């Protein structure tokens, strides 16, 4: 991953499917950045990264990046989904003394892998109590769909699902149906149909998706994430400390960090 001033190994752009390999103990990195600009209230520059970085034959996967300005986010939108955290920047799935923040983009293949890998660990941690899990659906990869804007549309629909009390279930469905980059993404009708698969039966959900009701909130969430120097998806933090979820067992890494934080 490449960020403004920061380099992390182990992730590639969503357009890359095959990882290169090097001899054990060596690191061979090749980075190619494609910068896409779009008009946003915060003038955030979206970056798509293609990297081939292999450490000891590690596999590489897709991630979404953003290069953020130093400007602060605007005020909280007047309309936010049900169940938001106190700071209004994410959907709180549980409450507790230890806070786990998950930043995701629905067009990011690595986010799909991480969501699947962390499901069991998050469920186990929450069942023990004392853990606040907050999801931040951001729109870092809007320019990676054609027409642009799928990340925002999907995140707004997920916020509609939060209103129906089915955010996590809907997120799982969206990742299962994740479209390829450079395409149109799921249509409005498909986003609504995904709600039924997630167990949403309210007619108000369809109207919410059609109205793109939470588009301003998605922009706010994205801007808050950028202001916190969250420059890629997925990003997972425990009480503000980043957890490396690029390894073979992200769930174990998260569980260790939460356990140490509890001590």
ROVO-840311 format. One line per 3 residues: number of its first residue (from 1); their letters; for each residue x, y, z of C-alpha. Coordinates in Angstrom, 2 decimals. Layout:
BEGIN
NUM	A	X,Y,Z | ...
***
This chain:
BEGIN
1	XXX	0.00,0.00,0.00 | 1.22,3.47,-0.73 | -0.05,6.51,1.15
4	XXX	1.23,10.10,1.33 | 4.49,9.42,3.10 | 3.56,5.91,4.16
7	XXX	4.36,2.53,2.57 | 2.88,-0.76,3.74 | 3.62,-4.13,2.16
10	XXX	1.10,-6.74,1.24 | -1.68,-5.15,-0.85 | -2.35,-4.51,-4.53
13	XXX	-4.91,-2.71,-6.59 | -8.25,-4.46,-7.19 | -7.26,-4.91,-10.80
16	XXX	-4.39,-7.24,-9.92 | -5.09,-10.92,-9.50 | -1.70,-12.63,-9.62
19	XXX	1.01,-12.03,-7.05 | 4.65,-12.07,-7.97 | 7.16,-14.02,-5.92
22	XXX	10.72,-13.46,-4.80 | 13.28,-15.52,-3.00 | 12.54,-15.93,0.73
25	XXX	13.91,-13.12,2.85 | 13.95,-10.56,0.03 | 11.57,-7.78,-0.88
28	XXX	11.03,-6.79,-4.48 | 8.63,-3.86,-4.80 | 7.19,-2.28,-7.91
31	XXX	4.62,0.44,-7.44 | 2.50,2.08,-10.10 | 0.06,4.81,-9.02
34	XXX	-2.94,5.99,-11.00 | -4.34,9.23,-9.68 | -8.00,10.05,-10.31
37	XXX	-9.38,13.47,-9.40 | -13.02,14.24,-8.81 | -14.89,17.23,-7.43
40	XXX	-15.66,16.66,-3.77 | -16.48,19.08,-1.03 | -13.23,18.20,0.71
43	XXX	-11.20,18.11,-2.51 | -10.03,14.60,-1.67 | -7.86,12.97,-4.34
46	XXX	-8.67,9.35,-4.97 | -5.75,7.14,-5.74 | -5.74,3.65,-7.18
49	XXX	-2.57,1.73,-6.42 | -1.08,-1.19,-8.28 | 1.75,-2.73,-6.27
52	XXX	3.69,-5.93,-6.54 | 5.38,-6.38,-3.17 | 6.16,-9.84,-1.94
55	XXX	7.85,-10.62,1.34 | 8.75,-14.26,1.81 | 6.34,-15.35,-0.93
58	XXX	3.31,-13.55,0.59 | 0.24,-13.24,-1.67 | -0.98,-9.81,-2.69
61	XXX	-4.56,-8.58,-2.80 | -6.59,-5.48,-3.77 | -6.99,-2.39,-1.63
64	XXX	-8.45,1.08,-2.05 | -6.49,4.21,-1.25 | -7.14,7.91,-0.83
67	XXX	-4.77,10.83,-0.51 | -6.47,13.35,1.78 | -6.07,17.07,2.27
70	XXX	-5.52,18.57,5.69 | -8.91,20.27,5.75 | -11.37,19.22,8.42
73	XXX	-14.72,17.62,7.56 | -17.87,19.70,7.41 | -20.42,19.49,10.18
76	XXX	-22.44,16.32,10.67 | -25.26,16.04,8.08 | -28.77,16.58,9.36
79	XXX	-29.73,13.03,8.41 | -27.74,10.05,9.70 | -28.71,6.36,9.79
82	XXX	-29.99,4.59,12.87 | -27.39,3.13,15.21 | -24.55,5.53,14.48
85	XXX	-21.70,5.90,16.95 | -21.54,8.96,19.18 | -19.29,10.80,16.73
88	XXX	-21.75,10.03,13.87 | -18.91,8.77,11.64 | -19.90,5.11,11.55
91	XXX	-22.51,2.50,12.38 | -22.09,0.97,15.84 | -22.79,-2.77,15.81
94	XXX	-22.08,-3.18,19.53 | -20.97,-1.20,22.56 | -18.13,-1.70,24.99
97	XXX	-15.00,-0.22,26.55 | -12.66,-1.40,23.76 | -13.41,0.18,20.39
100	XXX	-12.82,-1.62,17.09 | -13.19,0.55,13.98 | -13.52,-1.04,10.55
103	XXX	-13.14,1.21,7.47 | -14.40,-0.39,4.26 | -15.27,0.39,0.66
106	XXX	-17.77,-1.87,-1.09 | -15.75,-1.86,-4.33 | -12.52,-2.93,-2.61
109	XXX	-11.74,-6.67,-3.10 | -9.44,-6.72,-0.08 | -12.32,-5.38,2.00
112	XXX	-14.39,-8.35,0.87 | -11.68,-10.77,1.97 | -11.19,-9.00,5.29
115	XXX	-14.93,-8.85,6.00 | -15.15,-12.60,5.56 | -12.00,-13.27,7.55
118	XXX	-13.05,-11.10,10.51 | -16.67,-12.21,10.82 | -15.98,-15.07,13.20
121	XXX	-13.49,-13.15,15.35 | -15.78,-10.13,15.64 | -18.70,-12.33,16.59
124	XXX	-16.65,-14.08,19.25 | -15.31,-10.82,20.69 | -18.76,-9.30,20.84
127	XXX	-20.24,-12.37,22.51 | -17.74,-11.94,25.35 | -18.89,-8.34,25.78
130	XXX	-16.94,-5.16,26.30 | -16.20,-4.47,22.63 | -17.64,-1.62,20.57
133	XXX	-17.51,-2.42,16.84 | -18.01,0.57,14.54 | -18.22,0.25,10.74
136	XXX	-17.26,3.18,8.52 | -18.51,2.72,4.92 | -16.33,5.10,2.90
139	XXX	-16.29,6.06,-0.78 | -12.60,6.07,-1.64 | -13.03,4.20,-4.94
142	XXX	-15.84,6.16,-6.58 | -13.68,6.81,-9.64 | -13.05,3.09,-10.11
145	XXX	-16.56,2.49,-11.46 | -18.00,3.67,-14.76 | -19.95,5.82,-14.40
148	XXX	-18.22,7.00,-11.25 | -19.96,6.83,-7.91 | -20.67,3.17,-7.13
151	XXX	-18.86,3.25,-3.77 | -21.07,6.12,-2.63 | -24.27,4.49,-3.91
154	XXX	-23.47,1.21,-2.17 | -22.49,2.89,1.10 | -25.67,4.99,1.06
157	XXX	-27.72,1.83,0.52 | -25.89,0.20,3.44 | -26.87,3.17,5.59
160	XXX	-30.48,2.56,4.54 | -30.00,-1.03,5.71 | -28.76,0.31,9.05
163	XXX	-32.07,2.14,9.37 | -33.72,-1.26,9.02 | -31.38,-2.79,11.60
166	XXX	-29.62,-5.00,9.02 | -26.34,-3.21,8.28 | -23.99,-6.15,8.80
169	XXX	-26.23,-8.58,6.95 | -26.54,-6.18,4.04 | -22.78,-5.59,3.95
172	XXX	-22.23,-9.33,3.69 | -24.61,-9.51,0.72 | -22.96,-6.54,-1.02
175	XXX	-19.52,-8.11,-0.70 | -20.84,-11.43,-1.98 | -22.18,-9.58,-5.03
178	XXX	-19.19,-7.24,-5.37 | -18.90,-6.02,-8.98 | -15.68,-5.68,-10.92
181	XXX	-13.88,-2.36,-11.08 | -14.35,-0.11,-14.11 | -17.92,-1.35,-14.53
184	XXX	-21.22,0.27,-13.54 | -21.54,-1.57,-10.25 | -24.81,-2.94,-8.96
187	XXX	-27.85,-1.11,-10.27 | -30.37,0.61,-8.04 | -32.73,-2.32,-8.52
190	XXX	-29.97,-4.76,-7.56 | -29.11,-2.78,-4.44 | -32.77,-2.93,-3.44
193	XXX	-32.98,-6.65,-4.19 | -29.88,-7.20,-2.05 | -31.88,-5.83,0.85
196	XXX	-34.36,-8.68,0.56 | -31.50,-11.17,0.68 | -30.32,-9.44,3.85
199	XXX	-33.75,-9.88,5.42 | -35.06,-6.35,4.88 | -38.79,-6.28,4.21
202	XXX	-39.64,-2.61,4.75 | -40.89,-0.69,1.72 | -39.11,2.34,3.14
205	XXX	-35.76,0.69,2.34 | -36.39,0.82,-1.39 | -37.40,4.49,-1.18
208	XXX	-34.29,5.24,0.87 | -32.04,3.65,-1.76 | -33.84,5.37,-4.63
211	XXX	-33.50,8.76,-2.94 | -29.81,8.18,-2.12 | -30.87,9.49,1.27
214	XXX	-27.53,9.06,3.00 | -25.19,10.30,0.27 | -24.16,13.37,2.33
217	XXX	-23.49,11.13,5.32 | -21.25,8.85,3.24 | -19.24,11.87,2.16
220	XXX	-18.99,12.96,5.78 | -17.81,9.50,6.85 | -15.20,9.50,4.08
223	XXX	-13.96,12.96,5.04 | -13.74,12.08,8.73 | -11.78,8.94,7.85
226	XXX	-9.35,10.96,5.72 | -8.95,13.53,8.52 | -7.95,10.65,10.80
229	XXX	-5.25,9.71,8.28 | -7.11,6.62,7.20 | -5.68,6.45,3.70
232	XXX	-6.67,2.98,2.55 | -9.32,0.33,2.80 | -9.60,-1.89,4.63
235	XXX	-8.27,-0.28,7.78 | -8.96,-1.82,11.18 | -8.06,-0.13,14.45
238	XXX	-8.38,-1.04,18.12 | -8.66,2.03,20.34 | -7.00,3.99,17.54
241	XXX	-4.10,1.57,16.96 | -3.96,-0.03,13.53 | -4.14,-3.78,13.25
244	XXX	-2.32,-5.58,10.44 | -5.03,-7.54,8.63 | -2.84,-8.50,5.66
247	XXX	-1.61,-11.76,7.15 | -2.97,-15.28,6.82 | -5.18,-14.95,9.91
250	XXX	-6.61,-11.43,10.32 | -9.07,-12.66,12.94 | -6.30,-13.91,15.21
253	XXX	-4.41,-10.63,14.81 | -7.50,-8.66,15.81 | -8.25,-10.92,18.77
256	XXX	-4.68,-10.54,20.06 | -4.85,-6.76,19.87 | -8.19,-6.61,21.66
259	XXX	-6.97,-9.00,24.36 | -3.84,-6.91,24.96 | -5.91,-3.74,25.10
262	XX	-8.17,-5.23,27.75 | -5.26,-5.92,30.08
***
